[in-house]
């Protein structure tokens, strides 16, 4: 889907009080190696969510190397048999470490642009129920701004201590504009 169509579709989901205040932006840095991107959401021209491939990659690599050192993880042993390398225990441990680092970074509100693209691409096909109960933090957060989430239901929402801060932040934004 074209970015402009996706952007218009997503902004059409916003509650009436947020239309015009919330904007979704995206850019790709074509002169960089691998053309990293950035997606961000603003409220009255102030950034409330940002997803940058460069920031994410730098933070991920730093924490990943730190974790590898702490856990004394070994490199994948070289072999002429590619399957042996792909199925090695060392590779499995390195992948697990990378996944752990990604989870930690996401919990710190540091996202790669693909995290936002993926979530936003899927959002328009979800019901409000599916969006509110989604495993994806970005989808759950964006659902707080959705017009399909009425005031009565918004008032009834409760969060546990484990609720991601981004969900709470978007909830507070919506409550503020709705005077809830």
C-alpha positions in Angstrom: 0.0 0.0 0.0 1.2 3.5 -0.8 2.4 5.5 2.2 0.0 8.4 1.6 -3.0 6.0 1.4 -1.9 4.2 4.6 -1.4 7.5 6.4 -4.8 8.8 5.4 -6.5 5.5 6.4 -4.8 5.5 9.8 -5.6 9.2 10.5 -9.2 8.5 9.6 -9.3 6.1 12.6 -8.4 9.0 15.0 -11.1 10.4 17.3 -12.7 13.6 16.3 -10.8 15.6 19.0 -7.4 14.3 17.7 -8.0 14.8 14.0 -5.6 17.4 12.8 -3.6 17.3 16.0 -2.1 13.8 15.5 0.0 13.4 12.4 2.0 10.3 11.1 5.2 10.9 9.3 7.7 8.7 7.5 11.0 9.2 5.7 13.7 7.0 4.1 17.3 8.2 4.1 18.3 7.1 0.6 21.9 8.2 0.7 22.7 6.0 3.7 23.7 2.4 3.3 20.6 0.2 3.2 18.4 3.2 3.2 17.4 3.3 6.8 14.0 4.8 7.6 12.3 6.7 10.3 8.6 6.8 11.2 7.2 9.2 13.9 3.9 10.4 15.3 3.4 13.9 16.4 0.8 15.6 18.6 0.5 19.3 17.9 3.9 19.2 16.1 5.6 17.6 19.1 6.9 14.1 18.7 5.2 11.5 20.8 6.5 8.3 19.2 9.6 7.8 17.0 11.0 4.7 15.3 14.4 5.1 13.7 16.4 2.2 12.1 19.7 3.9 12.9 18.9 4.5 16.6 17.5 1.0 17.0 20.4 -0.7 15.3 23.0 1.3 17.3 21.3 0.5 20.7 20.7 -3.1 19.7 24.3 -3.7 18.7 25.6 -2.1 21.9 23.4 -4.1 24.2 23.9 -7.3 22.1 27.7 -7.1 22.4 27.4 -6.4 26.1 25.1 -9.5 26.6 27.4 -11.7 24.5 30.4 -10.6 26.7 28.4 -11.2 30.0 27.2 -14.6 28.9 30.5 -15.5 27.2 28.7 -16.6 24.0 30.9 -18.1 21.3 30.9 -17.4 17.6 29.3 -19.8 15.2 32.0 -22.4 14.4 33.0 -22.5 10.8 32.1 -25.6 8.8 31.9 -26.5 5.1 28.5 -27.9 5.9 26.1 -24.9 5.9 23.4 -26.9 7.7 25.8 -27.6 10.6 26.5 -23.9 11.0 22.8 -23.0 10.8 21.8 -25.6 13.3 24.7 -25.1 15.7 24.0 -24.5 19.4 26.1 -21.4 19.3 23.9 -19.8 16.6 20.8 -20.7 18.6 22.2 -19.0 21.7 23.2 -15.9 19.7 19.7 -15.6 18.2 18.1 -16.0 21.6 20.4 -13.2 22.9 19.5 -10.9 20.0 15.8 -11.5 20.7 16.2 -10.8 24.4 18.0 -7.5 23.5 15.2 -6.5 21.1 12.6 -7.1 23.8 14.5 -4.9 26.2 14.9 -2.1 23.7 11.2 -2.2 22.8 10.3 -1.9 26.5 12.5 1.3 26.5 10.3 2.7 23.7 13.1 2.3 21.1 11.7 1.0 17.9 12.9 0.3 14.3 10.9 1.8 11.5 9.8 -1.7 10.5 8.1 -2.1 14.0 5.8 0.8 13.2 5.3 0.0 9.5 4.3 -3.5 10.3 2.0 -2.5 13.1 0.4 0.3 11.1 0.0 -1.8 8.0 -1.9 -4.4 10.1 -4.0 -1.9 12.2 -6.5 -1.0 9.5 -7.7 -4.6 9.2 -8.3 -5.1 12.9 -11.4 -4.6 14.9 -11.1 -2.4 17.9 -11.3 -5.5 20.1 -8.4 -7.1 18.3 -6.4 -3.9 18.5 -7.0 -3.4 22.2 -6.0 -7.0 23.0 -3.1 -7.2 20.5 0.3 -8.5 21.6 1.9 -5.7 19.6 2.6 -2.6 21.8 2.2 -0.2 18.9 -1.1 -1.5 17.8 -2.4 -1.5 21.4 -1.1 2.1 21.9 -2.6 3.4 18.6 -6.0 1.8 19.6 -6.1 4.3 22.5 -6.5 7.1 19.9 -9.1 5.3 17.8 -12.6 6.8 17.4 -14.0 3.3 17.7 -13.0 3.3 21.4 -15.8 5.3 22.9 -15.7 7.6 26.0 -17.5 5.1 28.2 -15.2 2.3 27.4 -12.2 4.6 27.7 -13.3 5.4 31.3 -13.5 1.7 32.1 -10.0 0.8 31.0 -7.6 -0.2 33.7 -3.9 -1.0 33.4 -1.6 -3.3 35.4 1.9 -2.5 36.4 3.1 -4.6 33.5 1.3 -2.4 30.9 3.8 -0.8 28.5 4.4 2.9 29.2 3.6 3.8 25.5 0.0 2.4 25.9 -0.4 4.4 29.1 1.0 7.5 27.4 -1.4 7.3 24.4 -4.3 6.6 26.9 -3.5 9.7 28.8 -3.3 11.8 25.6 -6.8 10.5 24.6 -8.2 11.1 28.1 -6.9 14.6 28.1 -8.4 15.6 24.8 -11.7 13.9 25.7 -11.8 15.5 29.2 -12.2 12.1 30.8 
